[in-house]
Amino acid sequence: MEKLSMAALNRPSTDEYQKQKKIPVVLILDNIRSGLNVGSVFRTADAFSVEKILLCGITAQPPHREILKTALGSTESVTWEYVAETARAILQLQSSGYRVFAVEQTSHKTWLQDFRPTQDDKFAFVLGNEVEGVGEAALDLCEGAIEIPQSGTKHSLNVAVAAGIVVWELSRKINYASL
């Protein structure tokens, strides 16, 4: 076994990436405090060809030093925009036909492994603040909540880690459902 070089990975250029097919998923970052977390979400979005990221509220925007540190150039490949109010971002997406879910621990939820995306739907997932989670105003507008099962002593995952788990699972179900 030999580790592959960057050239051997044959990744698309930024221009090629922007033209390639994306999974119909938008990530809504609701008041994320850490630019490092935001940058990590950008990298995940790039890795799995997510359609777009919406940065809301206090969430930092590129070019922010901490974002650039962890994004490693993915702020140039992933489409993003800033929307001041998370609720407005959700309503805009819903009016464009997106089904919007919070990634949150709630009394009524769907476990991530049980969530069944359909090939014809577009989805948006709200990821919340590192301390407070998804804001109540945003949560009230969501169609439902997706929860990642956990069996440890801590109550939650880091938001960037949660984004990676959710996006991987959705990408797997959307891209490989017919295999």
N, C-alpha and C positions, 0 to 999 in steps of 0.2 A: 504494500500500500504506500502511495506517495501523495503528499499534500499537493493540491493543485495550485498553480500560480494564478495571479489575477488574470493574466491573458488567457489561460486555459479555461477559466470560468465562462468566458465568452458572454459577458453581460452586455446589455444594450447601452448605447450612448444615451445621454440625457434626451436628445432629440428623438431617438428611436423609442425610448421609454414613454415619452409623452404621447406618442402616436399609437402605442400598443393598446390592446384591449385591457380594460380595468374590470375588477370585480365591482358589482353595483353596491358599493358600501361607502358611506360617508361617516367619518369620525367627528363627533362634536366634542370639543374639549371645553368643559364648563368650569371656568375659574381655576385653572391649574396654576399653582403657585411656582413650581420649579421649572425653569427653562430647560434643565437637564432632562426632566420627564417629557417635556414637549419635544425636544430633539429626538429622544428615543422613540416617541410615537411616530415622528416623521420617518425614521429609519424603518420601522415596522411597516408603515404604509407603503413605502417604496418597495420593500422586500416582497410584499404580497399584492402589489399593483392595486392599491385602494384608490378609488375614484377621487376623493378629496378629503381635506381636513378643514373644519371650521373652528377657528380660535375665538372663544367668547369670553366676555368679561375681563378679568384681570390677567387672563392667559397671555403670556409674552408672545411677541411676533418676531419673525426673522426680519432683519439680521440682529439677533440678540446673541451675545457672547456665549451664554450657556447653551442655547439651542444649537448653535453652530458647532459647539464642542462635541455633542453627542449625535447630531444629525449627519455629520460627515458628508455634506453635500446634498443630502436628500431634500433640503428645502428648495433646491433648484429643479428637482424632478417631480416632486409631488405638488399637485395643485392645492392651493390653500387660499382662504380669505378670512378676514376678521369681521365678526358680527358682534356688536357691543352687547346685545342681550341674547342669552341662550334661548329664551322662549321665542324670540323673533326668528332665530335660526331654525328652530324646530317647526314653527308654523310655515316658514318659507319652503322647507323640504316637504312637509306634508302636502302643501298645495301643489307641489310638483310630483306627487305620487309616491313619495317615500314612506315606508313604514318605519316609525321611530321607536326605539327601545332604549331604556336606561340600562347601563351595566351597574347594577346596584343590588344590595341586600334589602329585600322588601317582604312584606307578609304574603304577597301574591307574586309569584315569579315563575319563570321557566328555567329549569336547569340548562346550562349551556349545551350539554350533550343531548338534551331532548329538543332543542330548538331546531326546527326544520325549515330552512329557507327554501322558497320555491324559485325555480329558474326565471320566472317572469316578474318577480318583485324586486324593488330597489329598497335598500335598507340604510338606516342611519342609527348609530349607537352613540349615546351620550355617556361620556366618561367624566366623573366628577372630581371635585377638589380633594386634595390629599388628606384633609382633615374632616371636612363636612360631607363629602360625597356629592352626589348629584343634587342640585338645589331643588327645593320643593316646587317652585314655579315650573321648572323644566320637567320634573317628575310627573306633575299633574297633566302635562301635555302628551306624555309618552303612551304608546299603545300597551306597553307592558314592560317588564323588567327581566333581564337575563342575569342569572347568578352563576358564578363559577364555584363549583363545589370545593370545599376546603375541609381538612380534617385536623389542622394544627391548632395551636393555642391562640394565635393572633386572629384578629377579627377581619382583616382585609389584606389584599395584596397591594403592592405599589401600583399606581395607576398605569405606568408604562408597561409593567409586567402584565397587568390585566388586559391592556390593549393588545399585547402580543398574543396572549392566549385566545382571546375572542377572535381576533383577525385570522389567526391560523385556523381555528376551528371553522369559521365561516368560509375561508378560502378553500379548505379541504372539502367542505360539503358542497360548495358552489362549483368548484372546478373539477372535482373527481366523483361527483354523485353518480354519474353514469358508468363508472368503471366497475 
